[in-house]
Amino acid sequence: MRTTVPVLIAFISGIVLVVSFFFRKGTWLGDLEQEFTVWLTIVGGFTLLLGVVSITRVNWTAVKRKKEGWKYKILTLIAIFAMAIPSVLSPDWSPLFGRAEGSIYDWLFQYQMSPMMATMFATLAFYIASAAFRAFRARSLEATLLLVTATLIMLWRIPMGEWFLNLFPGDIPYLLNTYIMGGINMAVQRGIIIGAALGAASMSLRIILGIERTYMGKG
Amino acid sequence: MNFWEKMEKMDRRWVYLMVGLSVILPFIFPLDLPISITPEAQSVFDEVEKIPDGSTVMLVFDYYPSTIAECEPMAIAALHHFFRKNCKVITLSNIPLGGPSMAEAVTRDMAEKYNKVYGVDFVNLGYKYGYVAVLSGMGQSIKSIFPTDNSGTPLEELPLMTNVPNYDSVAFIFEIADNATADYWVSIVYAQYGVPMVCGTTAVSAPKYYSFVASGQFKGLLGGMKGAAEYEQLVGHNAAAVTGMSAQSLVHLLIIFLVILGNISFFLGRKGHKKELV
């Protein structure tokens, strides 16, 4: 039962969405696609709620048992509820509730979360510079090709670099855009995209047909 | 230990200091560098110009707060462009982590400058779970996917949305993304509904989308801060991206310098080591 029902739901949902794609909107099967799509967004909403419950349980258990780093887990819990609770309360009760400008949620997002996320991402620049200095070596032909291409593209993407490249004969920025980005890069990217799409299609088919069951925690 | 060996073993904190200075100094002493326009950015501008004045367009905030530096200037420039043409702007996001809030803040700020009214000239639909379902479902009925806007107002109460039942009424889509949602706008919305669209994305993601530009699925592409700076120039509102290009220029040059320095010290150090062995 615990296996059959999910497999059946996956099969019916998958088949309906595939088949209804070929029917006009306004027909029973065509409209069924829309119905399923709406269901998906509703079910998805519940999965987000499940995520909140799960993270609360995991962190709360760690706090209760005073596991390593339990103080940080208290901060995680405070952060979750400080943002979540005021955002779901009605703004009719207070302008501090809801998600509009001036609300608690908005304040925490604009002045806490957003700068923190931007800072974390900006820190990468420091690590990339250090890693490039230490690890980016022309040890082989492939590494040298990568190094030269990366250097040229980095120069092309900045005004000073473009000015420098234009000191040489031939329109190097144009050549880089046409042959590296629009040529070699594009061909490789297309290969990756098509390969990934084929993989996704075959995996979807396996799930619809009940061959792939790892999403239920089974091999 | 000779000079090159010392260089190879340079403390990483010196590198961090150099990066920090390269980022900060251009903001104190701006370099005012000329920025050339790539064909992909020019196409973005030309495609928006082609939209008839007063059309309804979608501006999608599919980026996380971590990439605000690259993506937000694109959104601001796009809003300048749209509002100048009196386009009606519908914003939405497939990013739960702050997407709707960023859309709300940026759009309201810009709307104030152009005296645009919420509900009439622009609407923020907010976020709904499951981008594949959202993009697909809006093709038939936007209202069935977003019964209310971001602040909970039913769509029937917003005059702009009463005239926009689905993609048929949307003239153009401007997708700004730092992740793979841009792929789904192409494979679902462009492929099935044929709505013309352009994409603004981070410099890291941009190489992937050249193939979509070449196939005509994206009519234009803005790649990273450089793309944003190009678009700001085309729109005629130089702002954060143009200013940020000075810092980006110096950091790029620094990284190139460090790579060259690292390689010289590596090869000379290896040569010295071989001599010692002989």
Interface residues (C-beta under 8 A of the other chain):
Chain A: K25 D31 E33 Q34 T37 V38 L40 T41 G44 G45 T47 L48 P91 G98 R99 A100 E101 Y105 D106 F109 Q110 M113 S114 M117 A118 M120 F121 A122 A125 F126 I128 A129 S130 A132 F133 R134 F136 R137 A138 L147 T151 M154 L155 R157 I158 P159 M160 G161 E162 W163 P173 N177 M181 G182 N185 M186 Q189 R190 I192 I193
Chain B: M10 R12 V15 Y16 M18 V19 G20 V23 L33 P34 I35 S36 T38 P39 Y64 P65 S66 T67 I68 A69 P96 L97 G98 P100 S101 M102 E104 A105 R108 K128 Y129 G130 V132 A133 V134 S136 G137 Q140 S141 S144 I145 N150 S151 G152 D183 A203 P207 K208 Y210 S211 A214 G223 G224 K226 M245 Q248 S249 V251 H252 L253 L254 I255 I256 L258 V259 L261 G262 N263 F266
